[in-house]
Amino acid sequence: MAHRSILFSVVIMLAIPLAGCKRVSEEDSNRLETARGYPPASRPVSDLSGNQWSTETARDKRGEAEEIMASANIKPGMTVADIGAGEGYYTVRLAEKVGADGRVLAQDIDKEAIERLADRVARESLDNVSIKLGAPDDPRLPENSFDRIFLVHMYHEVSEPYAFLSRLRPAIRRDQNGGRYDGGEVIVVEVDRPFSQHGTPPKQLFCEFEAVGYQLAGFMQRPELGGYFARFYPVGKAPLPDEIKPCGLQE
């Protein structure tokens, strides 16, 4: 009888972990485990197209960075993040614009790109620039730190938009009391074309940002600069992952 009781107890103990396991759906099995609490993207995601969108000389000839930084109201002393920094086109120009009293954090998910950018930062003695490796579903930025966060020609490659934007939101600078967002914004530069052609239709961008609690602050179509320019800031309380209503494909 004692042997039966011991055997019964062992069976129960073995069964408990199995009963507690959550079955992963086929859809979620292909996603990052850290993103599964958030809705999946309900639109195509572009393949990584490399970090060089165009030559720096060509971009400077049309005044891209100067125009975008002016539209984003970049000033000396600001703290700015350059997400998807790649070869550092915006990083080095932002570093000059914010000056010695400002800071730039350059982030990318491509480890080799980050290593090349670190070499460039050292070579050009950009003492106000820091380098960070990010994740596809998390920019890994410090909270309450940035006056502007730049996403330039990279949003179409974000595979987990709802997780990514939700985790980006706390990094935007707030006032000292933490009650309201005080001027911090996300700056997006993209091309108005399908995701399959390495672009993001504006309506899709607006919908996904709104779904996680951002408001559109400004929008310009600037084809001469290589795309469009949009500014967002967070409003209200951030929705919990299961409160986010994912966007369908916006035409």
C-alpha positions as CSV (number, residue, x, y, z in Angstrom):
1,M,0.0,0.0,0.0
2,A,2.9,2.3,0.9
3,H,4.4,1.6,-2.5
4,R,1.2,2.6,-4.3
5,S,1.0,5.9,-2.4
6,I,4.6,6.8,-3.3
7,L,4.0,5.9,-7.0
8,F,0.7,8.0,-7.0
9,S,2.6,11.0,-5.5
10,V,5.3,10.7,-8.2
11,V,2.8,10.6,-11.0
12,I,1.0,13.7,-9.6
13,M,4.3,15.6,-9.3
14,L,5.3,14.8,-12.8
15,A,1.9,15.9,-14.1
16,I,1.9,19.3,-12.5
17,P,4.5,20.9,-14.8
18,L,2.8,19.5,-17.9
19,A,-0.6,20.9,-16.8
20,G,1.0,24.3,-16.2
21,C,2.7,24.5,-19.7
22,K,1.2,27.0,-22.1
23,R,0.9,25.7,-25.6
24,V,2.5,28.0,-28.1
25,S,0.4,28.6,-31.2
26,E,1.8,27.9,-34.7
27,E,1.7,31.7,-35.3
28,D,3.6,32.5,-32.1
29,S,6.2,29.8,-32.6
30,N,7.8,31.8,-35.4
31,R,8.0,35.0,-33.2
32,L,10.5,36.1,-30.6
33,E,9.4,34.7,-27.2
34,T,9.8,38.2,-25.7
35,A,7.2,39.6,-28.1
36,R,4.5,37.0,-27.8
37,G,2.5,39.0,-25.2
38,Y,1.9,41.6,-27.8
39,P,-0.2,41.3,-31.0
40,P,1.8,40.2,-34.0
41,A,2.2,42.4,-37.0
42,S,-0.8,42.2,-39.3
43,R,1.0,43.5,-42.3
44,P,4.1,42.4,-44.3
45,V,7.5,43.0,-42.8
46,S,10.3,44.0,-45.2
47,D,13.5,42.0,-45.4
48,L,16.6,43.7,-44.0
49,S,17.9,45.7,-46.9
50,G,21.2,46.7,-45.5
51,N,22.2,49.8,-43.6
52,Q,23.2,52.1,-46.4
53,W,20.0,53.7,-47.7
54,S,21.8,56.1,-50.1
55,T,25.3,57.6,-50.3
56,E,26.0,60.3,-47.7
57,T,27.1,62.7,-50.4
58,A,23.9,62.4,-52.3
59,R,21.8,62.8,-49.1
60,D,23.8,65.9,-48.2
61,K,23.4,67.4,-51.7
62,R,19.7,67.5,-51.2
63,G,20.0,68.7,-47.7
64,E,18.2,65.8,-46.1
65,A,19.7,65.8,-42.6
66,E,19.6,69.5,-42.2
67,E,16.0,69.7,-43.3
68,I,14.9,66.8,-41.1
69,M,16.8,68.1,-38.0
70,A,15.3,71.6,-38.5
71,S,11.8,70.1,-38.8
72,A,12.4,68.1,-35.6
73,N,13.6,71.3,-33.9
74,I,16.9,69.8,-32.8
75,K,18.8,72.2,-30.5
76,P,22.1,72.2,-28.7
77,G,22.1,70.3,-25.4
78,M,19.3,67.8,-26.5
79,T,19.6,64.1,-25.9
80,V,18.7,62.2,-29.0
81,A,18.5,58.5,-30.0
82,D,19.2,57.3,-33.6
83,I,17.5,53.9,-33.9
84,G,18.6,51.7,-36.8
85,A,21.7,54.0,-37.0
86,G,23.5,51.8,-39.6
87,E,26.6,53.5,-40.9
88,G,25.9,56.6,-38.9
89,Y,24.7,59.2,-41.4
90,Y,22.3,60.8,-38.9
91,T,24.4,59.9,-35.8
92,V,27.4,62.1,-36.8
93,R,25.2,65.0,-37.9
94,L,23.0,64.8,-34.8
95,A,26.2,64.8,-32.7
96,E,27.3,68.0,-34.3
97,K,23.9,69.6,-34.0
98,V,23.4,68.9,-30.3
99,G,26.9,69.9,-29.5
100,A,29.2,69.1,-26.6
101,D,26.4,69.6,-24.0
102,G,24.1,67.2,-25.8
103,R,24.1,63.4,-26.2
104,V,23.4,61.0,-29.0
105,L,22.7,57.2,-28.5
106,A,23.2,55.3,-31.8
107,Q,21.4,51.9,-31.8
108,D,21.1,49.1,-34.3
109,I,20.2,45.4,-34.2
110,D,23.0,44.5,-36.6
111,K,26.1,43.7,-34.5
112,E,28.5,44.2,-37.4
113,A,27.0,47.6,-38.2
114,I,27.3,48.7,-34.6
115,E,31.0,47.6,-34.6
116,R,31.7,49.6,-37.8
117,L,29.8,52.6,-36.3
118,A,31.8,52.4,-33.1
119,D,35.0,52.6,-35.2
120,R,33.7,55.6,-37.0
121,V,32.7,57.3,-33.7
122,A,36.2,56.7,-32.3
123,R,37.9,57.8,-35.6
124,E,35.9,61.1,-35.7
125,S,36.3,61.7,-32.0
126,L,32.6,62.0,-31.4
127,D,32.8,62.2,-27.6
128,N,29.0,62.9,-27.2
129,V,28.0,59.6,-28.9
130,S,27.3,56.3,-27.2
131,I,26.7,53.0,-29.1
132,K,24.1,50.3,-28.1
133,L,23.0,47.0,-29.6
134,G,19.2,46.7,-29.7
135,A,16.7,43.9,-30.3
136,P,14.0,43.5,-33.0
137,D,11.2,43.9,-30.4
138,D,12.9,46.2,-28.0
139,P,15.1,49.3,-28.6
140,R,16.5,48.9,-25.1
141,L,16.6,52.6,-24.3
142,P,16.9,54.0,-20.8
143,E,13.6,55.5,-19.4
144,N,12.7,59.2,-19.4
145,S,15.9,60.1,-21.3
146,F,15.3,61.4,-24.9
147,D,14.1,64.7,-26.3
148,R,13.9,63.1,-29.8
149,I,14.1,59.5,-31.0
150,F,14.8,59.1,-34.7
151,L,13.6,56.1,-36.8
152,V,15.0,56.9,-40.3
153,H,14.2,54.5,-43.2
154,M,14.0,51.5,-40.9
155,Y,10.4,51.2,-39.7
156,H,9.4,48.9,-42.6
157,E,11.8,46.4,-41.1
158,V,10.4,46.4,-37.6
159,S,9.0,42.9,-37.3
160,E,7.2,43.4,-33.9
161,P,5.7,46.9,-34.2
162,Y,3.5,46.8,-31.1
163,A,6.1,45.4,-28.8
164,F,8.8,47.7,-30.3
165,L,6.7,50.9,-30.0
166,S,5.4,50.0,-26.6
167,R,8.9,49.5,-25.3
168,L,10.1,52.7,-27.0
169,R,7.5,54.9,-25.3
170,P,9.0,55.0,-21.8
171,A,12.3,56.4,-23.1
172,I,10.7,59.7,-24.2
173,R,11.6,62.5,-21.8
174,R,9.0,63.6,-19.3
175,D,8.9,66.5,-16.9
176,Q,10.4,66.3,-13.5
177,N,7.1,65.2,-11.9
178,G,6.7,62.4,-14.4
179,G,3.1,63.5,-14.9
180,R,3.1,64.6,-18.5
181,Y,5.4,64.2,-21.5
182,D,7.3,67.4,-22.0
183,G,8.2,67.9,-25.6
184,G,9.7,64.4,-26.2
185,E,8.9,63.1,-29.7
186,V,9.5,60.2,-32.1
187,I,10.7,61.3,-35.5
188,V,9.9,58.9,-38.4
189,V,11.4,59.3,-41.9
190,E,10.0,56.7,-44.4
191,V,9.1,56.2,-48.1
192,D,5.4,56.0,-49.1
193,R,5.4,52.7,-50.9
194,P,4.5,49.0,-50.1
195,F,6.4,47.1,-47.4
196,S,7.6,44.7,-50.2
197,Q,9.4,47.7,-51.7
198,H,11.0,48.8,-48.4
199,G,8.5,51.5,-47.6
200,T,5.6,52.1,-45.2
201,P,2.3,53.6,-46.3
202,P,1.6,56.6,-44.0
203,K,-1.9,55.3,-42.9
204,Q,-0.3,52.1,-41.7
205,L,2.3,54.1,-39.7
206,F,-0.4,56.3,-38.2
207,C,-2.5,53.4,-37.2
208,E,0.2,51.4,-35.5
209,F,1.5,54.4,-33.5
210,E,-2.0,55.2,-32.4
211,A,-2.7,51.6,-31.3
212,V,0.0,51.9,-28.6
213,G,-0.9,55.4,-27.4
214,Y,0.9,57.9,-29.6
215,Q,-0.6,61.0,-31.3
216,L,0.5,62.4,-34.6
217,A,2.1,65.9,-34.1
218,G,3.1,66.7,-37.7
219,F,3.4,65.2,-41.1
220,M,5.1,66.3,-44.4
221,Q,5.5,64.7,-47.7
222,R,9.0,65.4,-48.8
223,P,9.9,63.3,-51.9
224,E,12.8,65.5,-52.7
225,L,14.3,64.4,-49.4
226,G,13.6,60.8,-50.1
227,G,10.2,60.2,-48.4
228,Y,8.0,61.7,-45.8
229,F,8.5,63.0,-42.3
230,A,6.2,62.3,-39.3
231,R,6.4,63.3,-35.6
232,F,4.6,61.5,-32.8
233,Y,4.3,62.0,-29.0
234,P,2.8,59.6,-26.4
235,V,-0.6,60.6,-24.8
236,G,-2.5,59.2,-21.9
237,K,-1.7,55.9,-20.2
238,A,0.1,53.3,-22.2
239,P,-2.2,50.4,-23.1
240,L,-1.3,47.0,-21.7
241,P,-0.3,44.4,-24.3
242,D,-3.7,42.7,-24.3
243,E,-5.4,46.0,-24.7
244,I,-3.7,46.8,-28.0
245,K,-6.0,46.6,-31.0
246,P,-3.8,45.6,-33.9
247,C,-4.2,47.4,-37.3
248,G,-5.3,45.6,-40.4
249,L,-3.5,46.4,-43.7
250,Q,-4.2,50.1,-44.3
251,E,-4.6,51.1,-47.9
